[in-house]
Amino acid sequence: MCGGGEEFTRFYNEHFRAIFGFVLAKVDHREEEAESLTQEIFCKVYFRICRPPAVNDFKAFLWTTAWHTVIQYWGKNKRKIISLDSCVDEDNTAANLLLRDLINPGDLPTDAELREIQEYIRTIVRALPAKERAVIELHYLDGAEKTWKEIAGCLGCSEPTARIRFKRAMERLQKQLEADLGG
């Protein structure tokens, strides 16, 4: 992919929407800032991929760069890490996915209870330690498209470490949910 050209253009076109969507969610849906950061991310990737040491997994490198660029943005703008509540759409998709993994299928709540539980889940996710919160967000924000290897790359840790953090976070959330909701 060194030298840019058609290969990088294909890579850009293939990943732009996912990166832009990720960044947009992390900057409170401010499109101008998301466009600027997305451009910065692809520029960083473009100018880095041909320098030693060699980049072996371009997609993982792209997501790692995106994650670190967003963290730098938050630091420069004195912003707190945006949690699951800014990553869900109007239908609370991410919260619903997390909820699905936390409750027993036989204990399905009513619609009113579901809305209350979704808000509660966002609250307890915000209370997780940063490393556990990050793995939950990465898994549920874009879990269908990210492999554990990519999530680990974004977090700067090994795949087993990412999985362990996820497992611990899910156990902590399950325990909290059971304690608070009498499950």
N, C-alpha and C positions, 0 to 999 in steps of 0.2 A: 504494500500500500504506500510505500515511500514514493515521494515525488508527486503525490496527489493524483490529479487527473480523474479519469473515469472511475477508477476503483474507489477512491475516496468519495466521489460524488454519489456512487451507489450506496456506500456505507452511510453517508449522511442522510440520504433519502430514506433509507431503510429504518434508521433509528431516530430521526428528528422528532417525530410526533410523540414517541414514548418519552424521550428526554424532556421535550418541551412540557408535556403533561406533568411529569414528575416535578419539574422546576416550578411550574405554574401553581401546583398545589402547595409547594413549600414557601411561596412568596405571597400567600393570601390572595391568589388569583389576580395579581397585578400583571397584566399582559405585557406592558412595556418592559418591566423589570425581568419578566420571564424570558422574553425575546432576547434581551441583552445578555442575560446569564447563559442562555442556551448557545448563543453565538460565541460567547467567551469559552464555553466548554468545548465546542467543536474546534475552535482555534487552538486551544491548549492541546487537544488530542492531535490535531494536524501537525503542529510544530514539534510535538514530542515523539511521535511514532518512528521517526527515522533516526533518532539519536540513540546511542548506546545508553544503557543496556536495552536489548531488543524487547519489544512488546510482543508477547506470544498470543495473548487472548485480547483482541481489540475490543470486543464487546464488554468484557469485564473491566478493561482499562477505561472505556468510555463511562460506564456507570460509576466507577470509583472516582473518576474526575468530576462527574456531575455531583456526587455526594459531597466531595471535599469543597467544590466551588460553592455549593449552597451553604455549607458550614462557614466558609470564609465570608460569605455575604451576610449571614446572621451576625457574625462577629463584628463586621464593619458597621452594621446597622443596629448593633446592640439589641438584637431581637432574640427572643427565646425560641427554642426548637418548636416548630409547629407540630402538634401531635395529630392523632388520628382524626380529630374533628375537622381539620381543614383538608383531609385527604379523602373524605367520603363525599359521594354525590348526594343529590337530594333524596335518594331512596335509602341512604345509609348503607350502601353496598358493603363497604369494608367492615363496618360495625356488625352487619348481619353475618358476614363470613366468619368473623371472630366469634360472634355469639353462637353460630352453628357449631363451631369447634369446642365451645365451652359448656354447652348444655346437652342433656340427654334428649334424644328424639321424642321420648314419651312425655317430656315436660314442656311442650310447646306453649308459649304464653299467648294471651289475647293480644289484639292490636294495641290497645292502650298500655298493657304491660310491656309490650315489645318496645314502644317508644321510650318508656321510662328506663328500661334495661339498656337500650342503645346509649342513652345519655350517661347512664351509670358506667357502662363499659368505657366510654371515652374518658370519664373521670379517673377510673382505676388505671387505665393505660397511661395517662399523664403522670400518675404517681409511681410508675415503674422506674427502676434505675435506668439511666440514659442508654446503656448498652443493650439492655433488654427491650426498652421502648423502641430503639432503632431497628432491631431485628423484627419486631412485630410489625412496625410500619412498613418496612421493606417487603416483608412477606405478604401482607394483606393489601398494600397499596398496588403492587404490581406483581403479585405472586404467581399469576398464571404465565407470565412472561419471563420471570427471573428464576434461574436455577439456584440451587444452594451455593454453587461455585460463584455465581455472580453476586449473590447477597454477601457472601464472605468477602469477595473482592471489594465491594462497596464499604464494608465495615473494616477492612484492613486486617482480617484475621483468617484463620484456616476454616475450611468447610466444617470439620467436626466442632470447632469452637462456636461457629454460627449456629449449628444445630443444637448444641448444648444450651446456648443462650436462649434460643427459641423455646426449647423444652422447659427450661427454668422459668421463663417468663409465662408460659402457658400454665405451668403448675402454680405459680404465684397468683395468676389471674383466676384460675379455677378455685384455689383455696379461698381467695378473697370473695369471689362470687358466692361460693357455698356458705361462707361465714355470714355475709351480709344479707343474702337472700334465703337463707335457711335450706340450702340444697343438699 
